[in-house]
Amino acid sequence: MRTTARTLLVTLVLAAGLSPLAAAAVDDPSEMLPDPRQEARAEAIGAQLRCLVCQNESIEDSSAGLARDLRHVVRDHVARGESNRQIMDWMVGRYGNFIRLRPALTIGTLLLWGMPVLALLAGIGAAALAFRRSRGTAPAPLSDAERARLTDLTGPR
């Protein structure tokens, strides 16, 4: 009982001690732009970009080193006065469409999302065609040799 309580206490102390470190990476004042409007723009753009390390988080939410570097790049572009579209185009040009958390709707993404449906429809069509063909033709009658073999295997009736 004492060991369990001690283990729980150590776990809680470690969790409480390490959580500010994770949050500090994202809220680092040295990363922020001095102009609040530019900072808000940079955060909005960063929220749309995928962390290439974590892949399920935006660069604004991630504490990975690469995410921090990408946040700096976004803030540099914002500070230069580039538009949101120019910054997103630069990021996509550099890292590909995967960097977007919500990729643009293109022929490629339509095919990606539509292929399972098309494959299912093709499978249903092939099964229906095979069923229709097998239903329309009667099996060929047994030859005398096949009938004799069947009688040998199953016995006389």
JOFEN-V46153 format. One record per pair of residues at least 24 apart in sequence whose C-alpha atoms are under 7 Angstrom apart, sorted by the first residue. I is the first residue (numbers start at 1). J is the second residue. Records with the same first field share a line. If there is no record, write none. Layout:
BEGIN
I: J ; J
END
This chain:
BEGIN
22: 63
25: 63
26: 60 ; 61 ; 63
31: 72
33: 75
38: 78
42: 74 ; 75 ; 78
45: 84
46: 71
48: 100 ; 101
49: 99 ; 100 ; 101
50: 99 ; 100 ; 101
52: 99
END
